[in-house]
Amino acid sequence: MDTKTVLPMLAHCIVAASPIRISPQHSAEMISQLLFGETCEILEKDSDFVKIKMNFDGVEGWVLDLHLEEISTVQTSYLVRTPWLHYSHFSGNYFLSLGAEVLENVTPEHDVTSKEKLQKLFVELLNVPFFSGGRTVMGFDADGFVQICFKTIGISLPRNVGQQSEKGLVLDFLWESDLGDLAFFEDESGVIVHVGIMLNNAQVIHCYDKVRIDDLDSMGIYNRDLKKHTHKLRFIKRIL
């Protein structure tokens, strides 16, 4: 018997981070993560898994049904703005990652600019390891790192690097770039495959094996550890 049923309903995540997989199997590739408090629409059920569409960025995939709780409406929520938060809830205690959403304003914003917030955040996230599909401080991929950093300062970006590259205004020259601009990089076929955040007009912070700061010139990212360029620069865009 086919176990699939259509279940159009709203839900939110009730674990620190739930893997979003490409198909309803534990062994399937993880394409992203649903963080605590983030909401989604349940599209379909298949055994222990449900297919969801995230409200934040539109990502579709499969998560464990037990990681979700049905809700009637999307409530006002507050972002976790620190790398880690010990959060006490009536259902238990949680260690939540940056970008999770809670009902109480437990990490209030300070009266500083978006660029100042990013600059502080970068210091705290250095050396977080690369993790394909990751959106938490336990591990990011390149576009997940960028997305969560900007979510923390109130800017929504798509999950996929190709879609991120469609946002913002292209800068004409490298020297025009400033803190918070996005640098995009292409492969040999001209496909956008990597993204980082400019620190100034000569340095970029990005997730490549880990969150790291590297030099940037007109050719692309120069990795001092490897003593070579690792990513070919396509263009830089202004988001802020």
C-alpha distance (Angstrom), angle and dihedral (degrees) to the residues before:
residue distance angle dihedral
M1 . . .
D2 3.78 . .
T3 3.82 107.0 .
K4 3.80 94.6 -165.4
T5 3.80 117.0 115.0
V6 3.77 132.6 169.4
L7 3.80 112.1 -112.5
P8 3.81 111.6 177.3
M9 3.80 103.0 -171.3
L10 3.77 142.8 122.3
A11 3.79 122.2 -107.4
H12 3.78 141.0 166.5
C13 3.77 132.0 -145.4
I14 3.83 116.0 -99.7
V15 3.82 99.0 -174.4
A16 3.81 128.4 70.3
A17 3.82 91.9 -104.3
S18 3.79 130.7 -9.6
P19 3.82 119.7 -158.3
I20 3.79 114.1 -119.6
R21 3.79 107.0 -147.2
I22 3.78 132.1 -163.6
S23 3.83 91.9 -125.1
P24 3.83 135.9 12.8
Q25 3.81 98.6 -87.6
H26 3.80 131.5 98.3
S27 3.81 88.6 -129.3
A28 3.81 94.2 53.5
E29 3.81 121.0 111.8
M30 3.81 115.4 -85.9
I31 3.80 108.6 -127.6
S32 3.80 98.6 177.4
Q33 3.80 143.6 -26.2
L34 3.79 134.1 -106.7
L35 3.81 109.5 -140.5
F36 3.79 127.9 -146.2
G37 3.80 110.8 -73.2
E38 3.80 95.8 10.4
T39 3.77 111.4 132.5
C40 3.77 132.3 -135.1
E41 3.76 144.3 169.8
I42 3.78 116.6 -111.4
L43 3.79 108.5 -133.8
E44 3.79 104.8 173.4
K45 3.81 143.2 -3.4
D46 3.78 127.5 -135.6
S47 3.81 115.5 175.1
D48 3.86 108.1 -65.5
F49 3.81 93.2 -8.0
V50 3.79 133.9 76.2
K51 3.78 127.6 -161.0
I52 3.79 111.3 -127.3
K53 3.77 140.9 -174.7
M54 3.82 113.0 -148.1
N55 3.79 115.5 -129.9
F56 3.81 92.7 -148.7
D57 3.80 100.4 56.6
G58 3.81 107.7 -1.8
V59 3.81 95.2 -114.1
E60 3.82 112.3 159.7
G61 3.78 124.7 -154.9
W62 3.78 146.4 110.4
V63 3.81 127.2 -68.5
L64 3.79 134.0 171.6
D65 3.79 111.6 -85.1
L66 3.83 90.7 -136.5
H67 3.83 90.2 61.6
L68 3.81 91.2 65.2
E69 3.78 137.0 68.4
E70 3.78 122.8 -159.4
I71 3.82 116.4 -118.5
S72 3.78 131.6 -173.3
T73 3.80 97.4 -143.4
V74 3.80 138.6 7.4
Q75 3.80 106.8 -101.4
T76 3.79 127.7 -152.3
S77 3.80 108.2 -86.6
Y78 3.79 138.0 -174.6
L79 3.77 127.0 -135.6
V80 3.77 124.7 -118.1
R81 3.81 101.4 -125.1
T82 3.78 99.8 179.7
P83 3.82 122.5 79.3
W84 3.83 91.0 -114.0
L85 3.79 132.3 17.1
H86 3.81 128.4 -174.0
Y87 3.79 99.8 -144.2
S88 3.80 124.5 -168.7
H89 3.78 114.8 -155.4
F90 3.79 132.1 169.9
S91 3.81 87.7 -105.3
G92 3.81 94.0 53.1
N93 3.80 144.9 -74.6
Y94 3.80 122.9 -51.5
F95 3.79 139.5 -173.2
L96 3.80 102.8 -141.0
S97 3.77 129.6 -166.4
L98 3.77 130.8 -134.1
G99 3.81 110.0 -74.3
A100 3.80 97.3 31.4
E101 3.80 117.1 130.4
V102 3.80 127.0 -128.0
L103 3.80 135.4 175.6
E104 3.81 95.9 -121.5
N105 3.79 125.9 62.9
V106 3.81 93.7 -117.2
T107 3.82 96.5 153.9
P108 3.82 105.4 39.6
E109 3.79 119.4 -163.2
H110 3.78 119.7 -105.6
D111 3.78 121.0 -133.7
V112 3.78 97.1 -99.1
T113 3.80 134.1 114.6
S114 3.78 124.1 -91.7
K115 3.79 90.1 -109.1
E116 3.80 91.5 52.8
K117 3.82 89.7 50.4
L118 3.80 90.6 51.5
Q119 3.78 92.7 47.8
K120 3.82 91.8 53.7
L121 3.78 91.3 45.1
F122 3.80 93.2 52.6
V123 3.80 91.4 58.1
E124 3.80 90.1 52.9
L125 3.82 95.0 47.7
L126 3.81 100.3 47.4
N127 3.82 112.9 126.0
V128 3.82 95.8 16.7
P129 3.84 101.0 148.4
F130 3.79 126.3 -111.2
F131 3.81 112.8 -102.1
S132 3.79 120.0 175.5
G133 3.80 108.5 -119.1
G134 3.81 91.8 8.2
R135 3.82 125.8 148.2
T136 3.83 101.1 167.0
V137 3.79 137.5 79.7
M138 3.81 87.5 -103.1
G139 3.81 86.3 69.9
F140 3.80 141.4 -23.7
D141 3.75 136.0 -165.2
A142 3.81 116.9 -142.8
D143 3.79 98.9 -93.7
G144 3.82 92.6 36.7
F145 3.81 89.4 56.6
V146 3.80 91.9 51.0
Q147 3.80 93.3 44.8
I148 3.81 94.8 51.4
C149 3.81 93.7 44.7
F150 3.79 90.5 54.7
K151 3.81 93.4 41.3
T152 3.81 87.3 58.2
I153 3.82 91.1 59.4
G154 3.81 93.2 45.0
I155 3.81 101.0 -96.5
S156 3.81 119.9 124.5
L157 3.79 116.6 -145.6
P158 3.80 128.5 176.5
R159 3.80 118.6 -99.8
N160 3.81 97.7 -123.2
V161 3.81 121.4 74.9
G162 3.80 91.6 -135.3
Q163 3.80 91.5 56.1
Q164 3.80 91.4 43.6
S165 3.80 88.9 55.9
E166 3.81 89.5 61.9
K167 3.81 92.4 63.5
G168 3.78 127.7 85.6
L169 3.80 134.1 13.4
V170 3.81 123.7 -58.4
L171 3.81 115.7 -119.3
D172 3.79 117.4 -136.9
F173 3.79 97.3 -144.4
L174 3.79 136.6 29.7
W175 3.79 92.0 -130.3
E176 3.82 89.6 61.7
S177 3.81 91.6 64.3
D178 3.78 122.2 107.6
L179 3.80 141.8 176.9
G180 3.80 110.5 -49.7
D181 3.79 98.8 23.1
L182 3.81 115.5 128.1
A183 3.80 121.4 -122.7
F184 3.81 116.9 -156.8
F185 3.79 126.2 -160.1
E186 3.79 132.6 -160.0
D187 3.78 137.8 -151.3
E188 3.81 126.1 -128.3
S189 3.80 90.1 -80.5
G190 3.80 93.1 54.7
V191 3.82 94.3 -108.0
I192 3.81 116.0 143.2
V193 3.80 104.8 -115.7
H194 3.81 107.8 156.9
V195 3.80 141.2 34.8
G196 3.78 137.9 -169.5
I197 3.80 139.1 173.6
M198 3.78 120.3 -110.7
L199 3.81 117.7 -121.9
N200 3.80 92.2 -174.0
N201 3.80 134.0 -32.1
A202 3.81 93.4 -65.4
Q203 3.81 106.7 35.4
V204 3.79 135.9 58.9
I205 3.80 132.8 -168.6
H206 3.79 113.8 -146.8
C207 3.79 143.0 146.0
Y208 3.78 110.6 -101.1
D209 3.83 111.1 145.0
K210 3.83 82.8 -27.8
V211 3.79 138.7 -4.7
R212 3.79 102.2 -71.1
I213 3.79 143.7 156.7
D214 3.80 117.4 -120.4
D215 3.79 137.2 172.8
L216 3.78 118.5 -98.5
D217 3.80 128.7 -156.4
S218 3.79 134.7 162.3
M219 3.81 90.6 -75.9
G220 3.79 94.2 52.7
I221 3.80 139.2 -106.8
Y222 3.78 116.9 -1.5
N223 3.80 111.6 -156.3
R224 3.80 109.2 -153.8
D225 3.80 92.6 -165.0
L226 3.80 91.8 56.6
K227 3.82 92.8 32.0
K228 3.79 92.7 -134.7
H229 3.79 144.2 82.8
T230 3.80 110.2 -87.6
H231 3.83 103.4 179.6
K232 3.79 131.1 36.7
L233 3.81 113.8 -132.4
R234 3.81 115.8 -124.3
F235 3.81 102.1 172.3
I236 3.80 144.9 -43.4
K237 3.79 123.1 -120.8
R238 3.78 132.3 -161.7
I239 3.81 114.3 -130.9
L240 3.81 104.0 161.6
